[in-house]
């Protein structure tokens, strides 16, 4: 997320049904998400939800879930701004490979269901 000229121009120039803020779990990024949420709300652009990319990694050998970039700060931001936390996307080499090979539509995950449900019901 950002709050520079490009998002401002989009907010001012295009009719928007809403935005989904996609972020990552680093603490510094949480401050940028706050700014982006404040900007959208001040421009009366609905925030449909928050999605956290690279949220965690599941070890393929022992299935332990690790938050390699630290704990998420999105729940606090979501609560503060009244925004839904839609999904936490994992770090998954299979996702990267599918995207690199032009097969993004083949990606499976229960977190995708949450995003699809939100979009269908908004």
N, C-alpha and C positions, 0 to 999 in steps of 0.2 A: 504493500500500500504506500501511497505517497500523497502529498498535498501540494504538489507543484502546479505548474501551468497546464499540464496535460489533463489531470483530473478536473481542475477548475473549468477548463474549456469544455470538456465533455459534459460536466454538470450544467453549464450555462447554455450549451448549444444543442443538446440532444434531448428528446423526451425520454425519460427513464422511468421504468416501473420500479426500479430499485437497483441496489448494488450488493454484491457479495464481497466481503473483504477477505482476501486470502493472505495468510501470513505464515510466519514460522515462530518457533517457541523461544527464541532468544529474548532476553530481558530488554535490550535496546529496542528491538522491534516492537515490543509492547507499547513503548512511548509513541512510535510512529502510528500504530493502530489507533491509539487514543486520538491523535491529531486527525487521522483520516475519518474516524467516527464523528468527531466534532465538526469537521468540515461538511460531511454529508448531511448531518442533522441541521447545521446552520443554513445549508442550501435547500433544505426540505426534500432531500433525496432519501427515500426509505432504504434502510439497511436490512436486507433480507436475512442476513446471517453472517457468521464468521466461520471460516474454514482454516484449520491449521495444517499446513503442509510440513512434511518431515518431522512429525510429532513424536514418533517413536520408531524403534527398530526391534523386530522380533528375531532372536537368534535362530537360525535354521537348524542348529544342532541341539539346543536345549530348550527352545521356545520361551526363554526369558524375555520379557518386554523391557527394553532399556530406553530411557529418554536421553539420547546422546547429546542433545543440545540444551539440556536442562528442563526443569519443570515448566509447564505451560502457565501463562499468565492470562489466558483468554477468558477463563470463567469470571475473574474479577472484572474485566473490561465488559464482558457481556452483561453481567449483572448491573454494573454501573450505568450502562447505556440502554438497558432493556432490549438487548439483542440476543437472538438465539445462537448458541454455539452449535453449528450444524454437524461438523465432522472433524475428526482428527485423522489425517492421512499418514500412513506409515512410510518410512524409508524402505523401499523394496526394490532390489535390483531387477526383478521381473517387470515392474512397472516401467522403469527406465528403459529396459530392453524393448518392451512393447512399443513405447513411444518412439524410440530411435528407429524401429523397423516399420513405423507407420501402422501399427496395430493397436492403437490406443483403445479402440472400441472393444477389444477382447479383454480388457482389464476387469477383474472381478474383485469385489470386496463389499462387506456389509456397510462400510462407510459410504459407498456410492449410493446405496439404497436410501440413506438419510438425505443425501443431497437431492436425489430425484424426487423423493416424497415432498420435500420442502418446495421445490420448484413447481410440482404439479398442484400443490394446495395453496399457493400464494396468489 
